[in-house]
Amino acid sequence: MKRLFGTFALLALLASNATLIAGNCCNYYGEIEALCWQTVHAPVFVARKFLGGVANGTPRPREEYYLDGNTYDPGVRVRAGAQYCSWFGDLSYLYFYSDERISEDRGSLNRMTMAGSPAFSPTNGKIVSVKSTGKYEYQNVDGRVGHLFYLGRCIDAFLYANARWIRVDFRNVTTGIPVDPLPADPSLQNFFKQGANFKGGGGGLGAGVSYNLCGNLSLRGNLGLMAIFGKSRLLNFSTRFIDGTDISTNVLLNPESHYQFVPAIDFKLSLSYTLCICNCPLDAELGYELDYYSEILRYASNTEVGSVRADSPPFDDQSIGFEGPYFRLTVRY
């Protein structure tokens, strides 16, 4: 963390030196954004229910249930910076929290298996209600310095370099509760729990363009590519399945932390309108943004779990993206 803020301090110092070189036209600004984003990820396996009979010695599956990341949640981002004639620098901080839920009640289901199940039919003939909750937390601190290009009366462009620190946390809890008959002890329910996170930092390069459509209305867009280096680790993997008086469990052993480079992309497209209130320029911007990190979360493999299991998420690495609309208000002075 100290190195991270040291990097940001260096970026700020470089921008200050650019001010001395440029000499004139120092423009400070502050921004606040309201976002409505959703988590983009591969479907997370929850449960599978079966038809009667077997095929090739195994029960025949009928339907599979997943967490698919189709909910939008609000977020706020703030940014402060300065634009020095042909140079600019900015710092930004983003905290994003996503909570997606899926709940399924199956009044006649008595053959099923959940994620992490060591057996094909943990229901023991009981009718079961299954509920799964997945949660993602995302934090992002970003520092940027770049150069502006004036290409003509209607179009400007800029190139930038940025340093970024991120943290992504994932939790999934799936429970299978017998409802017919109800268990004598409600705590005696089948469950599957898994957690993973990633922490790291890196940098990248990007480019953007602003095209004046008419008057004070402009079309803006930018694309950035980054390489993030950090530590991916499993926080939890545990299951419990109760079949009569028998209790089967899986637990996470001692997995090694996994250090890796993560390629990432940052994309924005927006419409911006400039106005002036009390001699203070304001930019109101409405757009779409995507932050995407390839294979950033690592899930449990068979070698890291205490016993054999019949079902698991159908992937070991999870790519995560956060996308959706945003509204930005920029104040310059």
C-alpha distance (Angstrom), angle and dihedral (degrees) to the residues before:
residue distance angle dihedral
M1 . . .
K2 3.83 . .
R3 3.79 90.0 .
L4 3.79 89.5 49.1
F5 3.80 94.6 55.3
G6 3.80 88.8 42.1
T7 3.80 87.9 58.5
F8 3.80 90.7 50.4
A9 3.80 90.6 48.8
L10 3.81 89.1 52.8
L11 3.82 90.8 51.0
A12 3.80 89.8 50.7
L13 3.82 90.8 49.0
L14 3.80 91.3 51.1
A15 3.80 89.6 50.7
S16 3.84 90.1 49.8
N17 3.79 90.9 52.2
A18 3.80 88.5 50.4
T19 3.81 87.6 57.2
L20 3.80 91.8 55.8
I21 3.79 90.9 48.4
A22 3.81 94.9 46.3
G23 3.79 91.2 43.6
N24 3.80 99.3 -168.4
C25 3.81 143.5 47.5
C26 3.80 101.7 45.7
N27 3.79 109.1 -178.1
Y28 3.82 121.0 -175.1
Y29 3.77 122.3 -168.9
G30 3.79 144.2 178.5
E31 3.81 127.8 -154.9
I32 3.78 136.9 -166.2
E33 3.80 123.4 -171.4
A34 3.79 132.9 -165.0
L35 3.80 111.8 -154.4
C36 3.77 134.8 -170.6
W37 3.79 105.1 -164.5
Q38 3.77 138.9 167.1
T39 3.79 130.7 -154.4
V40 3.80 114.4 -109.7
H41 3.80 113.8 -154.7
A42 3.77 142.6 133.4
P43 3.83 112.4 -81.2
V44 3.81 112.3 -82.7
F45 3.80 111.3 -134.8
V46 3.82 113.4 -120.2
A47 3.81 110.3 166.4
R48 3.79 145.1 -27.9
K49 3.78 126.6 -143.3
F50 3.79 124.3 -156.7
L51 3.78 142.3 -140.6
G52 3.75 119.2 -131.5
G53 3.80 118.7 -87.0
V54 3.79 131.2 33.3
A55 3.79 137.4 -95.1
N56 3.81 119.8 -154.3
G57 3.79 89.6 -10.3
T58 3.83 96.7 -53.1
P59 3.82 131.7 93.5
R60 3.79 113.5 -94.1
P61 3.83 112.2 -111.5
R62 3.78 118.3 -134.1
E63 3.79 108.2 -179.8
E64 3.79 137.3 1.9
Y65 3.80 125.9 -150.4
Y66 3.80 126.3 -149.6
L67 3.78 143.5 176.4
D68 3.78 101.2 -117.4
G69 3.82 104.6 -178.5
N70 3.80 99.3 -120.9
T71 3.82 100.0 143.8
Y72 3.82 127.3 99.6
D73 3.80 122.9 -142.2
P74 3.82 131.6 -173.4
G75 3.79 125.0 -110.1
V76 3.80 139.5 172.8
R77 3.79 130.4 -141.5
V78 3.81 128.5 -173.6
R79 3.76 128.1 -164.1
A80 3.82 135.3 -175.4
G81 3.76 125.9 -171.6
A82 3.76 151.0 135.7
Q83 3.77 133.2 -121.6
Y84 3.80 116.2 -148.7
C85 3.77 108.9 -165.5
S86 3.81 99.5 -86.1
W87 3.83 93.5 2.8
F88 3.77 130.9 69.0
G89 3.79 137.6 176.6
D90 3.77 132.9 -174.3
L91 3.77 142.3 176.7
S92 3.80 123.8 -151.6
Y93 3.79 138.6 -178.6
L94 3.77 126.8 -162.5
Y95 3.79 130.1 -173.1
F96 3.79 116.0 -175.5
Y97 3.80 128.5 178.2
S98 3.79 124.2 -171.0
D99 3.79 125.5 -172.5
E100 3.78 116.5 -178.6
R101 3.80 123.9 177.4
I102 3.76 138.4 -173.6
S103 3.78 125.8 -176.0
E104 3.79 125.9 -175.1
D105 3.81 127.6 -173.1
R106 3.80 116.6 -169.2
G107 3.78 111.6 -173.0
S108 3.79 95.6 -166.9
L109 3.79 101.6 32.1
N110 3.79 114.9 122.5
R111 3.81 102.0 146.4
M112 3.80 116.2 63.9
T113 3.76 146.1 114.2
M114 3.80 130.0 -143.7
A115 3.78 130.3 -145.7
G116 3.79 108.4 -73.8
S117 3.80 94.1 21.6
P118 3.83 115.7 153.7
A119 3.82 90.3 -160.4
F120 3.79 138.1 46.0
S121 3.79 97.4 -125.9
P122 3.82 115.4 28.1
T123 3.81 91.4 159.0
N124 3.83 94.1 81.7
G125 3.80 90.6 -149.2
K126 3.81 94.7 -52.1
I127 3.80 122.9 128.7
V128 3.79 107.3 -111.7
S129 3.80 137.0 -157.7
V130 3.80 114.5 -152.0
K131 3.81 125.7 -158.4
S132 3.79 128.3 177.8
T133 3.82 130.0 -173.7
G134 3.78 125.3 -169.9
K135 3.80 124.0 -171.6
Y136 3.78 131.0 -170.1
E137 3.80 127.1 -170.3
Y138 3.78 121.2 -169.6
Q139 3.82 129.3 -173.4
N140 3.78 125.7 -178.3
V141 3.83 133.1 -178.2
D142 3.79 115.1 -176.6
G143 3.81 134.5 -178.1
R144 3.80 122.0 -169.6
V145 3.81 140.6 -174.9
G146 3.79 126.3 178.5
H147 3.78 152.2 145.4
L148 3.81 130.2 -101.6
F149 3.80 124.8 -139.9
Y150 3.80 124.2 -161.9
L151 3.79 104.8 -151.3
G152 3.79 99.4 173.5
R153 3.79 145.8 -43.0
C154 3.80 94.0 -59.5
I155 3.79 106.5 27.1
D156 3.82 136.0 59.3
A157 3.80 129.1 176.0
F158 3.78 136.3 -169.0
L159 3.79 139.9 -166.4
Y160 3.80 122.2 -152.9
A161 3.79 144.8 179.5
N162 3.78 120.6 -150.0
A163 3.80 141.3 -171.7
R164 3.81 117.3 -148.4
W165 3.81 138.1 -173.8
I166 3.81 118.9 -165.8
R167 3.77 140.5 177.4
V168 3.81 125.2 -166.3
D169 3.83 122.7 -173.4
F170 3.80 126.1 -171.2
R171 3.82 130.1 -169.6
N172 3.80 129.5 177.0
V173 3.81 126.7 -178.0
T174 3.80 120.9 179.3
T175 3.81 121.1 -177.9
G176 3.77 130.2 -171.0
I177 3.81 110.9 -159.9
P178 3.80 121.5 -172.0
V179 3.82 107.2 -131.4
D180 3.80 102.1 173.1
P181 2.91 101.6 72.4
L182 3.81 101.8 10.9
P183 3.81 114.9 -132.9
A184 3.80 116.1 -104.0
D185 3.81 87.8 -128.1
P186 3.85 112.4 40.8
S187 3.80 89.7 -155.9
L188 3.81 89.0 66.3
Q189 3.78 96.4 87.1
N190 3.77 133.9 130.5
F191 3.80 114.0 -106.3
F192 3.76 143.4 173.7
K193 3.82 121.9 -160.9
Q194 3.77 130.0 -175.7
G195 3.78 135.1 168.4
A196 3.80 135.8 176.9
N197 3.77 138.1 167.5
F198 3.79 143.3 -174.5
K199 3.81 129.5 -151.7
G200 3.76 124.3 -178.6
G201 3.75 150.7 114.1
G202 3.74 141.4 -135.7
G203 3.75 144.4 137.5
G204 3.74 145.0 -108.9
L205 3.77 150.5 176.4
G206 3.78 130.9 -108.3
A207 3.77 146.2 170.8
G208 3.77 135.0 -149.8
V209 3.77 141.6 -176.0
S210 3.82 136.0 -155.0
Y211 3.80 120.0 -159.9
N212 3.80 121.6 -170.1
L213 3.81 108.8 -133.8
C214 3.81 98.6 -177.9
G215 3.78 136.1 -32.8
N216 3.81 108.6 -27.2
L217 3.84 95.5 -16.7
S218 3.82 117.8 106.0
L219 3.78 137.8 176.8
R220 3.81 113.2 -136.5
G221 3.77 135.4 -174.4
N222 3.78 140.5 162.2
L223 3.79 139.0 -178.5
G224 3.79 125.8 -159.6
L225 3.82 132.2 -176.0
M226 3.80 122.1 -157.8
A227 3.80 141.4 -179.5
I228 3.81 113.3 -146.5
F229 3.81 121.9 -167.5
G230 3.79 119.0 -162.7
K231 3.78 151.7 117.3
S232 3.78 123.4 -71.6
R233 3.79 116.5 -166.9
L234 3.78 142.4 168.1
L235 3.79 113.4 -117.3
N236 3.79 99.8 -175.6
F237 3.77 143.3 -3.1
S238 3.80 118.8 170.6
T239 3.78 137.6 143.7
R240 3.79 136.7 -175.7
F241 3.79 126.1 -168.7
I242 3.77 123.2 -177.9
D243 3.79 118.9 -158.5
G244 3.80 109.1 175.6
T245 3.78 105.0 -58.8
D246 3.81 93.7 -18.0
I247 3.80 119.6 97.2
S248 3.81 119.9 -165.5
T249 3.80 121.0 -167.3
N250 3.78 138.9 -175.8
V251 3.78 121.9 -163.8
L252 3.77 135.9 -176.4
L253 3.79 113.5 -103.9
N254 3.81 119.9 -155.1
P255 3.80 107.0 -58.5
E256 3.76 119.8 -170.0
S257 3.77 118.5 -119.2
H258 3.77 110.1 -104.9
Y259 3.82 118.1 -135.5
Q260 3.78 115.0 -159.5
F261 3.79 149.1 154.1
V262 3.80 113.2 -112.2
P263 3.81 120.1 -159.7
A264 3.80 111.7 -143.0
I265 3.78 138.9 -174.9
D266 3.82 131.1 -154.8
F267 3.81 118.0 -165.3
K268 3.82 131.5 176.7
L269 3.80 134.1 176.3
S270 3.82 121.9 177.5
L271 3.78 151.5 150.5
S272 3.80 116.2 -122.7
Y273 3.80 130.9 -165.5
T274 3.82 122.5 -164.9
L275 3.78 123.3 -152.1
C276 3.79 137.8 158.9
I277 3.82 127.1 -127.5
C278 3.83 119.3 -177.1
N279 3.82 90.4 -15.3
C280 3.82 89.2 -55.0
P281 3.84 114.7 121.6
L282 3.82 114.5 -132.7
D283 3.82 129.4 -168.9
A284 3.80 118.8 -158.9
E285 3.80 111.3 -166.6
L286 3.81 131.9 -175.9
G287 3.78 118.5 -173.0
Y288 3.78 153.7 127.9
E289 3.81 126.1 -96.6
L290 3.80 136.2 -170.7
D291 3.82 126.9 -168.9
Y292 3.82 110.4 -175.7
Y293 3.83 129.4 -178.8
S294 3.80 118.9 -170.6
E295 3.84 117.9 -131.9
I296 3.78 93.2 -22.2
L297 3.84 99.8 150.0
R298 3.79 122.9 58.7
Y299 3.79 121.6 -152.2
A300 3.79 129.1 -156.9
S301 3.80 120.0 -74.3
N302 3.80 124.6 -152.9
T303 3.80 91.4 -102.0
E304 3.82 91.4 59.7
V305 3.81 97.6 53.5
G306 3.80 125.4 83.1
S307 3.81 98.1 -127.2
V308 3.78 140.8 14.7
R309 3.79 114.5 -79.8
A310 3.77 130.0 -163.6
D311 3.79 98.5 -145.3
S312 3.77 135.8 30.1
P313 3.79 137.1 154.2
P314 3.83 104.7 -64.6
F315 3.83 93.2 -120.4
D316 3.79 139.5 51.1
D317 3.82 97.3 -150.9
Q318 3.78 126.6 47.2
S319 3.79 126.0 -154.9
I320 3.80 113.5 -149.3
G321 3.79 130.3 -159.0
F322 3.79 134.5 175.0
E323 3.80 116.8 -155.3
G324 3.76 141.9 161.6
P325 3.82 146.5 96.3
Y326 3.79 125.4 -45.7
F327 3.80 138.3 -173.5
R328 3.80 118.0 -147.6
L329 3.80 129.7 -168.4
T330 3.81 117.0 -166.2
V331 3.81 123.6 -167.0
R332 3.83 118.0 -164.3
Y333 3.77 128.8 -168.2
